[in-house]
Amino acid sequence: MMASTPSEPTYTREELEAMTKDALYDIATDMDIAGRSSMTKAQLVDAILDAQGGA
């Protein structure tokens, strides 16, 4: 099943790129993305998109 949990918001690349790195880090923490502490802003954007099923 590929359905995402309705309680989790989904973001577009444009929305993520408009956020601060701190905001992206908070989202990555909520999504339990491994390695987030050493990621750049661009890597956080990619990791969040991947974690929510791509976009």
URTATA-V345983 format. One record per backbone hydrogen bond with DSSP energy under -1.0 kcal/mol. NH is the residue of the N-H (numbers start at 1). CO is the residue of the C=O. E is the energy in kcal/mol with one decimal. If there is no record, write none. Layout:
nh=[NH | NH]
co=[CO | CO]
e=[E | E]
//
This chain:
nh=[8 | 16 | 17 | 18 | 19 | 24 | 25 | 26 | 27 | 28 | 29 | 30 | 31 | 32 | 33 | 36 | 38 | 39 | 44 | 45 | 46 | 47 | 48 | 49 | 50 | 51 | 52 | 53 | 54]
co=[5 | 12 | 13 | 14 | 16 | 20 | 21 | 22 | 23 | 24 | 25 | 26 | 27 | 29 | 28 | 33 | 35 | 36 | 40 | 41 | 42 | 43 | 44 | 45 | 46 | 47 | 48 | 50 | 49]
e=[-1.8 | -2.4 | -2.8 | -1.1 | -1.4 | -2.2 | -2.6 | -2.0 | -1.9 | -2.8 | -2.4 | -2.2 | -2.1 | -1.2 | -2.5 | -1.1 | -1.4 | -1.3 | -2.4 | -2.3 | -2.3 | -2.8 | -2.7 | -2.4 | -2.6 | -2.6 | -1.7 | -1.5 | -3.4]
//
